[in-house]
Amino acid sequence: MFEMLGTYDFWLGLAKIIGVNVVLSGDNAVVIALAARSLPVHQQKKAIMWGAGAAIAMRIVLTIFAVQLLTLPWLKLVGSLLLFWIGVKLLVEEDGDENIESSDNLMAAIKTILIADLVMSLDNVIAVAAAAGNNMTLLILGLGISIPLVIFGATLLLNLMERFPIIITIGAALIGMVAGEMLVTDIALKDWQGSMGMTFNAAGKPLIGGLSLELMAGALGAIFVVAYGKWLSKRAGAKHAASKAQGA
């Protein structure tokens, strides 16, 4: 445990987990606020704390399960494709908040938070599991540090995203980096990588000409997500402007 604390990979992985969790939890904060907004003031805090607490506990269980799944062949490939989609989605403007109904009952509000968080946490679960690799200590520590950041910082981050959209781009690039790294480390590709003349380092990670394929794929993944996401966002904006002009 203490030896791990002195390694670069440990701190890089920890930073990835915290960054992914905080960036992706902005939408979850919106769900919590919308579900609790019509409650009496004295119940709003209870709904937020109980709903967020239960959602985080559920996310930890799901993430640990996801880590075990990612050791199976081909699942990292599937997970990486999902991550690419999530990263691109972060850069494309969406209007879905109006479909979330607020509740005038505390238990119903908590149930709404849990159901919405279960659906929305798939991105968090896959991203955190991918960032942690197979290191359960890193996973638990990263999630433990992220919990107060998620509860107390997600709403603030959401406001910052509205003021400084570059944060969304940075978050999407981070997801793309994790996806690219995940894509080339699926164990199903190891034999193929060997047949292509690639070598492997002591940790079993593929190398090209002595350079880490994982890092190169991560950089390309970040570039792809940002470029493709920005392009889709501009296209969606142009269509929206055209439809408004026709309706005017």
MOQUIKA-V626523 format. One record per residue. N is the residue number from 0. OMEGA is omega in degrees with one decimal (none if undefined). D_CENTER is the distance of its C-alpha to the mean C-alpha in Angstrom with 2 decimals. Layout:
N OMEGA D_CENTER
N OMEGA D_CENTER
//
This chain:
0 -177.3 25.82
1 177.1 27.57
2 179.7 27.85
3 -176.2 24.07
4 -178.9 23.85
5 -177.7 25.93
6 178.8 23.85
7 -178.1 21.78
8 -178.8 19.23
9 -176.5 18.68
10 176.0 18.00
11 178.2 15.84
12 179.2 13.63
13 178.9 13.74
14 177.8 12.85
15 -177.8 9.74
16 -179.0 8.62
17 -179.5 9.84
18 179.0 8.53
19 -178.0 4.76
20 -177.1 5.94
21 -177.9 8.37
22 -176.1 7.05
23 -177.9 4.83
24 177.4 7.93
25 178.8 10.37
26 179.5 10.87
27 177.8 11.43
28 177.6 14.01
29 178.6 15.69
30 -178.9 16.11
31 -178.6 17.64
32 -179.2 19.93
33 -178.9 21.07
34 -175.1 21.83
35 -167.4 23.87
36 -178.1 25.53
37 176.6 28.77
38 170.6 29.39
39 -174.4 32.19
40 -176.4 31.19
41 178.7 31.95
42 -177.1 29.56
43 -179.6 26.57
44 178.2 25.69
45 -179.4 26.15
46 -179.3 23.87
47 -176.6 21.04
48 -179.5 21.60
49 179.5 22.27
50 179.9 19.57
51 -180.0 16.81
52 179.4 18.41
53 179.7 18.66
54 179.5 15.13
55 177.3 13.89
56 177.9 16.56
57 -178.8 15.53
58 178.6 11.91
59 179.4 13.57
60 -180.0 15.90
61 -178.3 13.50
62 177.9 11.48
63 177.6 14.93
64 -179.7 16.02
65 178.1 13.23
66 178.8 14.29
67 -179.7 17.80
68 -174.9 17.08
69 174.7 15.56
70 -179.5 19.01
71 179.9 20.65
72 174.7 21.66
73 -176.3 19.86
74 174.9 16.77
75 177.5 14.82
76 179.1 16.11
77 179.6 14.96
78 -179.8 11.43
79 177.4 11.41
80 176.5 12.81
81 179.2 10.24
82 176.9 7.53
83 179.3 10.28
84 179.6 10.75
85 -179.3 7.36
86 178.2 7.92
87 -178.3 11.47
88 179.2 11.02
89 -176.2 9.71
90 -179.5 13.07
91 -177.2 15.21
92 179.5 16.81
93 176.1 16.81
94 180.0 19.22
95 -174.8 18.35
96 -176.0 18.90
97 -180.0 22.56
98 -179.6 22.01
99 -176.5 20.91
100 174.3 24.16
101 -177.3 25.02
102 177.4 27.18
103 180.0 30.42
104 -174.5 30.18
105 -177.4 28.26
106 178.3 27.51
107 177.8 26.64
108 178.9 24.20
109 179.0 22.51
110 177.2 22.48
111 178.9 20.93
112 -177.5 18.09
113 -178.0 17.58
114 179.7 17.81
115 -178.4 15.46
116 178.0 12.83
117 -179.8 13.43
118 -174.8 12.83
119 -175.4 9.76
120 178.2 8.13
121 178.9 8.18
122 178.6 4.74
123 -175.6 3.98
124 -178.6 7.12
125 -177.3 7.00
126 -179.6 4.55
127 178.2 6.61
128 179.4 9.56
129 -179.1 9.56
130 -179.0 9.53
131 -174.1 12.20
132 177.7 14.23
133 -176.0 17.06
134 -176.8 17.64
135 177.9 17.75
136 178.4 19.12
137 180.0 16.31
138 -177.1 13.79
139 179.4 15.98
140 179.5 16.75
141 178.4 13.27
142 179.9 12.44
143 178.2 15.95
144 -176.1 15.61
145 -173.9 12.41
146 178.9 14.25
147 177.7 16.72
148 -179.9 14.38
149 -175.5 12.33
150 -172.6 15.72
151 -174.5 17.75
152 -174.0 15.59
153 -179.8 13.13
154 177.0 16.13
155 -179.9 17.48
156 179.0 14.39
157 177.0 14.56
158 178.4 18.21
159 178.0 17.68
160 178.8 15.47
161 -178.9 18.50
162 -176.5 20.87
163 -177.0 19.12
164 179.5 17.08
165 178.6 16.66
166 177.8 13.78
167 179.0 11.80
168 178.4 13.08
169 178.7 12.20
170 178.3 8.51
171 177.8 8.76
172 177.9 10.96
173 177.9 8.80
174 178.2 6.39
175 178.4 9.92
176 178.7 11.36
177 -179.9 9.38
178 179.4 10.16
179 178.1 13.69
180 -178.7 14.30
181 -175.9 13.28
182 -173.1 15.54
183 -179.8 18.63
184 174.3 18.48
185 -175.8 18.95
186 178.7 22.26
187 -178.0 23.71
188 -171.9 24.03
189 179.6 25.87
190 179.7 29.34
191 179.1 28.80
192 177.2 27.65
193 179.6 30.76
194 178.1 32.98
195 176.5 31.78
196 178.4 33.14
197 174.2 29.97
198 -177.2 30.38
199 177.7 28.11
200 -176.2 27.76
201 -180.0 28.48
202 179.9 24.95
203 -179.8 25.30
204 -176.1 23.02
205 179.4 24.58
206 172.9 26.53
207 -178.1 28.18
208 179.9 31.26
209 179.1 30.12
210 -177.2 26.80
211 175.4 23.43
212 -179.2 22.16
213 179.6 18.68
214 178.7 18.69
215 179.0 20.32
216 177.7 17.89
217 178.9 14.97
218 178.7 17.00
219 178.3 17.86
220 178.5 14.34
221 179.7 13.46
222 -178.9 16.79
223 -177.1 16.42
224 -178.4 13.24
225 -177.3 14.84
226 -177.7 18.26
227 179.3 17.60
228 178.7 15.39
229 179.4 18.12
230 178.2 20.77
231 -179.9 19.51
232 178.2 19.18
233 179.5 22.74
234 178.5 24.06
235 178.6 22.76
236 179.1 24.30
237 178.8 27.53
238 179.8 27.80
239 179.1 27.28
240 -180.0 29.93
241 -179.4 32.26
242 177.8 32.06
243 179.6 32.80
244 179.2 35.71
245 -178.0 37.12
246 -177.5 36.93
247 none 38.62
//
